[in-house]
């Protein structure tokens, strides 16, 4: 007889939440967030394309970098 296991969804942890995160500066477990901005290389590519190939200058704006910060102490995480 094929039986399916009884799944209790209320007791399962969310796999998308990081487990065991601890800030190296304040030792908080509040988590982190990120800020996305155009990288230095993106600005350089944008300037070069602006000078030599004007219709494609916007490609530099697609080059982004993400910087992570602690939610509690706002310190930059590596």
Steps between C-alpha positions, in 0.01 A plus 500: 500500500645839397475751785597863480671651804306746712659837425465761773566825310479724807813352660725509194757778467505731202794389281539853357588655837869476591544290811774583747593846368693699758648845436877498561484854645197509732426123530135569410287240321276765340609408147641702216383705206668608179527819299547471124681780317686552173857374531810702421558284192146580389569874513823452301324291234222759481749785443696307236183404313369855532811626319538229236161334453226733625196273438639233737611720793216360718670157516728629779195557720431124499828426683400503865658396828324393818624607842366323809436676833396384849141592587591577859828700494499603129863387457617384154543122480763345277 
